[in-house]
């Protein structure tokens, strides 16, 4: 399906302006410059009682101006009006369902099992893409057949989509992912379906399923491309599993996830693993020094010594 134009979509709720309410991405031509078709991209949105935010998510996907989109929404029987919002946009959806399920990970698996695109990604029902993302990402995939992961930076926003701070990443590898924190976030990450399948897709072991997934993806990946731009927005609100503090009540931690992949070295003391995590963090610092990203470094340092709440001062400006 070709992404609809802004004029084709239902009007935004009263008072909603800007992206993706009254603005749209550039409408891309039907074919690439060489005359070949655009590869299909499949986006999966797992949803449960995020009626306050899901319309922004949906519009940020549909208004990408991309010629070959497959959009799938898996709703877990929401009771807050989410289903009514989904129905407003169902003519542009490849598939949607609203039925009880066993949670976020199961909804994702259900969605990806249906995905048929060459490239896949997921955007949660409380997060949203920046404009003009799909075109630039898919041109990378099309022009570089050996690249199987494309990802960028993420902006953290509040309930009203006001920018709070950035999560800026660095070029990743399997080892930096294994001995580091998240190499990317799903809000701004895209994968070839062949890599997704080779890595085993969504697992069900714990809250850190996405960290476990990214380790498996990076282990199976041939080559990645990092785009130093904001590609997606990550919502900070009390109902979020991360920002609401769910992870603070879990028994497992990132070190335990790393140990799964260490084989005979899985018994290394925690202090050794923490040292390797520190080395990975130093690698990040060196990268930001090399590209001159001084504001991010300075505010990260202020956060670590307790003088600032967030890890970045000024969010990166949106790049159209």
N, C-alpha and C positions, 0 to 999 in steps of 0.2 A: 504494500500500500504506500502511496505517496503521502507525505505529511500534509495535512490541510493548511490552508492559509488562515490567517487570523479572522478574516471576514466570514469564513465557513463555520467557525466554532460558536457555541453559545456565548452570549455576552457575559462579561465578568460580573461578579457581585458588585453592588454599589460601593463606591469608594476605592476599588482596587484599580491601580494604575501601574504603568511600567511593565517590565518583563515579569512573568509571561501573560500579563492581563491585557494590556493595550499595545504591546510591542511584540514583534515576531522576528525570527531569524531570517536571513537571506534565503530566498527560494532558489535552491540549486538546480542546475540544468538536468534534463532527463538522463543524460549520459556524462561520463567523464570526458576530459579533453581529447582522449584518444578514441572516443566513440564507444568504448566498452561500458557495460552497465555498472551501476553502483552495486556493490555487494549488499546483501540483505543484513540488516542489524536487528537483533531481537533484544528487546528490553523487557525485563520482568519486574513488576512491582508487587511485593507482598504487602497486604493491607489488613489492619485490624483496628477499628475504632480510632482512625486518624482523620475523621471527617473535617476537622478544622484546617487540615493542611493538604489533603489528597488532591484537591482540584488544582492547586499550584503545581504539584508533582506531575499530574496528567498533562497539563498545558505545556509544561516545560519539555515534555517528551514530544508531544504532537506538533509543537510550533518550531521544530528544528529545521524545517524546510527541506528535509531529506527525502529523496525519491523512493527509497525501498525500506520501509519500516515494518517490523512485526512487533506489536505491543501487546503484552499479556499481563493481566491483573488477576492476582489470586487473593481473594478476600476471605477472611476467616469468620464469616457470619457476623459482620459488624452490626451494631445496634444504634449507631450514633448519626445516621444519615449518610454514611460513606457510600452505601449501595445506591442511593438516589443520585449522588454525584456521579458515580461510575456510569449509571444508565444514561446520563446526559451525553456521554462521550462514547457510548458503546458502538456506534456505527464506524468508528475509527479504530476499534480494538480487534485484534486477530482472535482473541479469546479472553473471556473473563468468567469468573465463577465466584459465588459467595456461599460458602458452606463451612461448617465446623472443621477445624483441623487441629493438629498438635503443636502449632506454633510457627514462628517465623521461619525456622530452617526447613520445616516440612512444606511450607508454602513456596519457598524458593525452589526446592527440589521439584515440586509439582509443576511450577512454571517452566523451569529449565528442561524438564522432560518433554515439554511441548515445543520448545524453541527450535526453529529450523534455520536461523540465520547463520551466516558465515562467522559473524562476530556477535558476542553476547555480553550483556551487562545487567546489573540490577540497580534500581533506584527505589529506596524505601518510600513509603507513603507519606512521610513527613519531611523528606528532602527533595531537592530539585536541581536540574541542570542549569548551567549558564546557556545563553544563546549561542548559536553557530558552533556547537561542539561536535555534532555527529559528522559534519562534512570534513572538518579538519582531521578528526580521528580516522575516519574511513579512508581518506586519501593516504594516510601513512600506511595503513594495512594494505591498500591496493598497490601502492608503489614499492613496498618492501615485503615480499612474500615470506622472508625469514623472520620478520617481526611478528610475534604472537601475543604481546601484551602492550597496550598503550595506556598511559595513565598521566594524571596531572595533579595539581594542587587543589585543595578544598578550602572553602570559606565557611567558617562556623557562623550561623545566624541565630537570631532570637525568634520568639514566637511570631513576631511581625515582620520577619525577613530582614531585619536590620543587621548589618555586618558587625560581628563582635571581634573576631580575630581569624588569622589564617592557620591552616595546617600545611606547611610547605615540606615537600619531600625531596629526595635526591635520587639519582640513578641507582637502581637496586640490583642485587645479585642474590643467588640462592644463599650464600654464606652470610651476607649482610642481613638477609631476612631471618635466617635461622638464629643468628646471634644479635638480633635487634628487635625493635618494636615494629609496629605496622609499617611496611614499606610503601603502602598506598592505602587509600580508602575506596570502598565501592562507589561512593558518590562521584568519583572521577576516574574510574578504571574500566577498561574494556579488554575482552579476551577473545581470541579465536575459539570457535566452538570445538575444533579438534583438540586444542590444548585443554580446554575445560573438561572434555571427556577423558583425555589421557591422564589428567590430574585426579580424576575421581569425583569431581563436582562437590556438592555440599555434603559435609559430614554431620553427624549428630552427637558428637561426643560431649560437648560442653559449651559454655557461653563463648569461649574463644574459638568458635568454629571458623570465623573468618580469618583469624591469624593462622590457624591450622591449614585452611584452604590456600592462603597466599604462600605458605611454605611449600605445599605440594605443587602449586602452580609454578613457582619459581624454580623448583627442582626439575620440572618437566619442560620448562620454557627454553626455546632456542635463543631468542633475543628480545629485548624490551626497548621501548621508546618512551622516554620521560619528556613531557611537555611542561615547561616551567610557566604555566598559566593556571588561573582558577578555572576549572572545568565543572565543578559541582558545588552545591551548598549543603551543609550538614546542620540540621536543626538541633539546637540546644533547648530542651524543654523538660519539664518534670516527668512526663510520661515516657521519655526516651529510656531505653534499657541502659545506655551508657551514661547519659547525663543525669538520669534519675537515681543512679547509684546501685543498680542491680548487681554489677560486677563485684561490689564490695562485700557481698554476702556469699560469694562462691568459694569453694575449696580450692579449685585449680587456679594456677597462675601461669604467666607466659613462660617461666622456666620449665614448668612441667610439660608444656606443649613442645618446647625445644627438645626435651629429653627423648620424646618419641622417635626422633630422627637421628639420634646419635649412635645407635647400635651398641657396640661394645664399650663406647665411651659414655653411655647413659648414666653411669654411676659417678661421674665427675662431681666434686663438691660444688655447692651453690656459689661459693666465692669465685671459683674459676669461671663459671658461666656469667656471673655478674661482671667479672673483669672483661670477658669477651664482649658483653653488652656495652661496656664503657668504651672499648676500642671502636666498636661500631658507631657509637655516638660521636666519638672524636672524628671519625671519617665524615660524618654529617657536617660537623663544624668546619672541617677543612674545605668541604665543598662550598659551603656558604661564604667562606672567606674568599675562595677563588672566584666566585661570581660576584663578589662585592655586596652581598645581601646583609649589610651591617645592621639595619633596623631589626631584622629577625633575630640576629645573634644577640644584639644588645638587650632586647626585651626578653629573650629566652634566659639570659643570664640574670636579669632582674627578677624573673619569676622564680628561678632556682634559689635565690637568696631571700625570697619572701617579700620583695618590694613591689611586685606587680602580680596581679591575679592571672593575667593571660600571657601566653608565650610569644605574642607578636604585638607590635604597636599599631602600625598603620596597615590595614588590609591592602593587598595588591589591587590596583585599579582594574575594573572589568575591561577585558580586551574583546572587542567585537570581532 
